[in-house]
Amino acid sequence: MPSELVEWLLVRHSKPTRKGALKVILSSPNLKSINVVFDDQNLVANTGLLAIATLSQSLGLRELIEDKVSLSGRVGGANPGGKLLTLVHAMTAGASHIDHIDMLRAGSTGSVLGHVVIAPSTMGTFLRSFTFGHVRQLDSVIDTALSRAWTMGAGPGDTRLVIDIDSTICEVHDTKKQVMHKST
C-alpha cells in the first residue's frame, strides 16, 4: 500500500483528541485487531506489547494464574493474574524496577493490554506477599503455559530448542523496609 494512501486513511478515519496523544481504538474485544493513530511524528509507542498481550490472552494466562497462584489471606494477594501480567508487560517494555510500571499507564497503553495496569506501590505490596511456595506455584503456571503454547504450534517441532537465559545478581536494599539483600 503506498504511503500516501496509508497517510490519507489515518487522517481521513481518525480525529485525534489532542496534540501528542496516541489514540487507540479496539476493533475487536479479543485484541486481535486495533487501529493506532499517531498525531505526532515523534511519538513512539510500545507497540510490541500488543503481541505479548495477544499471546497472553490466547494462552489464557490471566485465568491460569488466578487458578494456580493462591495468595488468599495475604496482604496484596488479590487479583494475582492482573498483577503478574502487569509485571510481565512492564518488563517486556523495558522496565528495570517497579516504578517503571507507570509507563504502562501512559496514554492509551492500558487499553491494548487486556487488564487494568496495577500501580507500582500495589505491585511492591504484591511481590512482598510471595513465599518460596508461591514461587513454586508460578513454576506450575510456566509449565502449563509452555504446554499450551507447544500445543498451539509454538514449539520447535522435532528439532532441539535451546533457551539461553543470563542471570544478573544485583544488590537490593531499602532503609524503610526489610527486603532481601541479593537477587538473582
Secondary structure, 3 states (H helix, E strand, C coil): CCHHHHHHHHHHCCCCCCCCCEEEEECCCCCCCEEEEECCCCCCCCCHHHHHHHHHHHHCHHHHHHHHCCCCCCCCCCCHHHHHHHHHHHHHCCCCCHHHHHHHHCCCHHHHCCCCCCCHHHHHHHHHCCCHHHHHHHHHHHHHHHHHHHHCCCCCCCCCCCCCCCCCCEECCCCCCCCCCEEC
